[in-house]
Amino acid sequence: MVVVWGSIMVFHAACHDFGGLMAVRFLLGAIEVCAAPVVIYILGSWYSKDEQVSRVAIWYTSSGWGQAFGGLFAFIVYQAPAFRWQALFLFEGGVTIIFGVAMWFFLAASPTDARWLTEDEKRIALERCRSNKTGTEVWKFNKSQLIEAFRDPRFYLIFLFLVSTGLPNGGLTVFGVAAVIGSIVALVIAKYTNRTIAGIFTLVLSCVGIILMFTIPATYHASRYAGYVLTLQFPISVLFVITFMTAGVGGSTKKVAFGAVYQIGYTIGNIIGPQTYRESDAPNYYTE
């Protein structure tokens, strides 16, 4: 998946019109949609429940770090006299392909699949995750687990939650440095309370941010920007939904099903979100 994604990224450099760019962007999204279910499965197989919150946070906030440093890198490269935008796609796609090849050799779906572990080390790794009931899972379709997933109310709650958080995500630029810092704060709160309280805390922050953006006059740019930063904290709540799926859902097929509905809800929300911005509401987009 990673190698294919990187290859499609390289193909961006060959595009010369809007149609070509739309085609490769569509393929890029079609491949990327596999990421969340796979990560949920792997993290649940390798780490104990207590460890999964921090591991999920590292993966989840990597998008924010990518935006922060990716934009800076692009700016630096842009300063080169012979800069061409295609160079960014060739470089980033090439690095992704190399990383994907490395993952083929070193990233195992579970301890039992790790070729670089001895038999004793595999047993130790499995014992660490015995309480998860995930360490010995295998990549095999199980019809009964799929039916069990469809009968689980949490399956549909996660879908609705991801649609609702995807709606504003489709209209706002998120996952920047502010979201990374917010994730660290949320992790500290989760450590001393629980994941539910930490998730609710980030949603409350976002509500406060929205109120500030609506009520503070447009001339107070810094204050309104502070409200915008607070608004960007809402995606962090999804982090705790992911930790629930890695630690609270057993069975390989059921876990993949939960990961799939997570991604579908997220995608639907992001598709609908931008459509709520009407041209007649510009520039503030206060819907009447």
C-alpha positions in Angstrom: 0.0 0.0 0.0 2.8 2.5 0.9 4.8 1.7 -2.2 1.7 2.2 -4.4 0.8 5.4 -2.6 4.4 6.7 -3.2 4.2 5.7 -6.9 1.0 7.6 -7.4 2.6 10.6 -5.7 5.5 10.4 -8.2 2.9 10.4 -11.1 1.8 13.8 -10.0 4.9 15.2 -11.6 3.7 14.0 -15.0 0.3 15.9 -14.9 -0.2 18.9 -17.1 -3.9 19.7 -16.6 -6.7 19.6 -14.1 -8.1 16.3 -15.3 -4.8 14.5 -14.8 -4.3 15.9 -11.3 -7.9 14.9 -10.3 -7.3 11.4 -11.5 -4.1 10.9 -9.5 -5.6 12.6 -6.5 -8.6 10.2 -6.6 -6.2 7.2 -6.8 -4.2 8.7 -3.9 -7.3 8.9 -1.7 -8.4 5.4 -2.7 -5.1 3.9 -1.5 -4.9 6.1 1.6 -8.3 4.9 2.9 -6.6 1.6 3.8 -4.3 3.2 6.3 -6.6 3.6 9.3 -7.9 0.0 9.4 -4.4 -1.5 9.0 -2.9 0.8 11.7 -5.7 -0.1 14.1 -5.1 -3.8 13.5 -1.3 -3.6 13.9 -1.3 -1.4 17.0 -3.8 -3.7 18.7 -1.6 -6.7 18.0 1.7 -5.3 19.3 0.9 -3.1 22.3 -1.0 -3.5 25.5 -4.0 -1.4 26.3 -2.1 0.9 28.6 0.5 1.5 25.8 -1.9 2.0 23.0 -3.0 5.6 23.8 0.5 7.0 23.4 1.2 4.9 20.3 -2.0 5.9 18.6 -1.2 9.5 19.4 2.2 9.3 17.8 0.7 7.9 14.6 -2.4 10.2 14.7 -0.3 13.4 15.1 2.2 12.5 12.4 -0.1 14.2 10.0 0.3 17.5 11.9 4.1 17.1 12.0 4.0 16.4 8.2 2.1 19.6 7.6 4.3 21.7 9.8 7.6 20.5 8.4 6.4 19.7 4.9 5.3 23.3 4.3 8.6 24.5 5.6 10.5 22.1 3.4 8.5 23.1 0.4 9.2 26.8 1.1 13.0 26.1 1.3 13.0 24.1 -1.9 11.0 26.9 -3.6 13.9 29.3 -3.0 16.1 27.3 -5.4 16.6 29.2 -8.7 15.7 26.2 -10.8 12.7 25.1 -8.7 10.0 23.2 -10.4 6.9 22.0 -8.5 7.3 18.5 -9.9 10.5 18.1 -7.9 8.5 18.0 -4.6 6.3 15.2 -5.8 9.3 13.2 -7.1 11.2 13.6 -3.9 8.3 12.9 -1.5 7.0 10.0 -3.6 10.5 8.5 -3.9 11.1 8.7 -0.1 7.7 7.1 0.5 8.5 4.2 -1.9 11.8 3.6 -0.1 10.1 3.6 3.2 7.4 1.2 1.9 10.0 -1.3 0.8 11.6 -1.1 4.3 8.3 -1.7 5.9 7.9 -4.9 3.9 10.9 -6.3 5.7 10.5 -4.9 9.1 6.8 -4.2 9.9 4.9 -7.2 10.9 1.1 -7.4 11.4 1.6 -9.2 14.7 4.4 -10.8 16.7 3.7 -14.2 15.1 4.5 -12.7 11.7 7.7 -11.0 12.7 10.6 -12.7 10.9 13.1 -10.7 12.9 12.0 -12.1 16.2 13.1 -15.5 17.7 10.5 -17.9 18.8 11.1 -17.0 22.5 10.8 -13.3 21.7 7.5 -14.0 19.8 6.1 -15.7 22.9 7.2 -12.8 25.1 5.5 -10.3 22.8 2.3 -12.3 22.7 2.3 -12.6 26.5 2.5 -8.8 26.8 -0.7 -8.5 24.8 -2.6 -11.5 26.1 -5.2 -9.3 27.9 -6.0 -7.6 24.6 -7.0 -10.9 23.0 -5.4 -9.6 19.8 -1.8 -10.7 19.8 -2.5 -14.1 18.1 -4.9 -12.8 15.4 -4.4 -13.8 11.8 -5.3 -12.2 8.6 -8.3 -14.4 7.8 -11.9 -13.4 7.0 -14.4 -14.5 9.6 -18.1 -14.1 8.6 -19.4 -14.4 12.2 -17.1 -11.6 13.3 -18.4 -9.4 10.5 -22.0 -10.1 11.5 -21.1 -9.4 15.1 -19.7 -6.0 14.1 -22.9 -5.1 12.2 -24.9 -6.0 15.4 -22.7 -3.9 17.6 -24.2 -0.4 18.4 -20.7 1.0 18.8 -20.2 0.3 15.1 -22.8 2.8 14.1 -21.9 5.3 16.9 -18.4 5.5 15.6 -19.6 6.0 12.0 -21.9 8.9 13.1 -19.1 10.4 15.3 -16.7 10.4 12.4 -19.2 11.9 10.0 -19.9 14.7 12.5 -16.2 15.4 13.1 -15.4 15.1 9.4 -18.0 17.8 8.5 -15.9 20.7 9.9 -12.7 19.0 9.0 -13.7 19.2 5.3 -13.9 23.0 5.6 -11.1 23.8 8.0 -7.3 23.3 7.8 -6.4 21.1 10.7 -3.7 18.8 12.0 -1.1 21.6 12.3 1.2 22.2 15.1 -1.7 23.5 17.3 -3.4 20.1 17.0 -0.1 18.4 17.9 0.2 20.5 21.1 -3.4 19.9 21.9 -2.9 16.1 21.6 -0.1 16.3 24.2 -2.4 18.2 26.6 -5.2 15.7 25.9 -2.9 12.7 26.7 -1.9 14.3 30.0 -5.6 14.7 30.9 -6.3 11.1 29.8 -3.4 9.8 32.0 -4.9 11.4 35.2 -8.6 10.9 34.4 -9.7 8.7 31.5 -9.9 8.7 27.7 -13.6 9.7 27.6 -13.0 12.9 29.7 -10.0 13.8 27.6 -12.0 13.4 24.4 -14.8 15.5 25.7 -12.3 18.1 26.8 -11.1 18.7 23.3 -14.6 19.0 21.9 -15.4 21.6 24.6 -12.3 23.5 23.6 -13.5 23.5 20.0 -17.0 24.8 21.1 -15.3 27.6 23.0 -13.2 28.5 19.9 -16.3 28.6 17.7 -18.0 31.0 20.1 -15.0 33.2 20.2 -14.9 33.3 16.4 -18.5 34.2 16.2 -18.6 36.9 18.9 -15.3 38.7 18.7 -15.3 41.6 16.2 -13.4 41.1 13.0 -11.0 43.9 13.8 -9.5 41.8 16.7 -7.4 39.5 14.5 -5.2 37.9 17.2 -8.2 37.1 19.4 -10.2 35.6 16.6 -7.1 33.6 15.5 -6.9 32.2 19.1 -10.5 31.1 18.7 -9.6 29.4 15.4 -6.7 27.6 17.1 -9.1 26.3 19.8 -11.5 25.2 17.1 -8.9 23.0 15.6 -8.7 20.8 18.7 -11.8 18.8 17.8 -10.0 16.2 15.7 -8.0 15.1 18.7 -11.2 13.5 20.1 -10.9 11.0 17.3 -7.6 9.8 18.8 -9.5 8.3 21.7 -12.0 6.6 19.4 -9.1 4.9 17.7 -7.7 3.7 21.0 -11.1 2.3 21.8 -11.0 0.3 18.5 -7.4 -0.9 19.1 -8.0 -2.0 22.7 -11.8 -2.6 22.9 -12.5 -4.6 19.7 -11.4 -8.2 19.4 -11.1 -10.4 16.4 -9.3 -9.5 13.2 -12.3 -9.3 10.9 -14.3 -7.3 13.4 -11.4 -4.9 14.0 -11.0 -4.3 10.3 -14.7 -3.7 9.9 -14.6 -1.1 12.7 -11.6 0.5 11.0 -13.4 0.5 7.7 -16.5 2.2 9.0 -14.3 4.7 10.8 -12.7 5.6 7.4 -16.0 5.7 5.6 -17.6 8.1 8.2 -14.5 10.3 8.0 -14.7 10.4 4.2 -18.4 11.2 4.0 -18.0 14.0 6.5 -15.1 15.5 4.5 -17.1 15.3 1.3 -20.2 17.0 2.8 -18.2 19.7 4.8 -17.0 21.9 1.9 -20.5 21.9 0.4 -21.8 23.9 3.4 -19.7 26.9 2.3 -22.0 28.9 0.0 -20.7 31.6 -2.2 -23.5 33.9 -1.0 -22.2 33.7 2.6 -18.6 34.9 1.7 -16.3 36.1 3.2 -17.4 35.2 6.7 -19.7 32.4 5.8 -22.2 33.2 8.5 -25.2 31.1 7.2 -28.5 32.9 7.6 
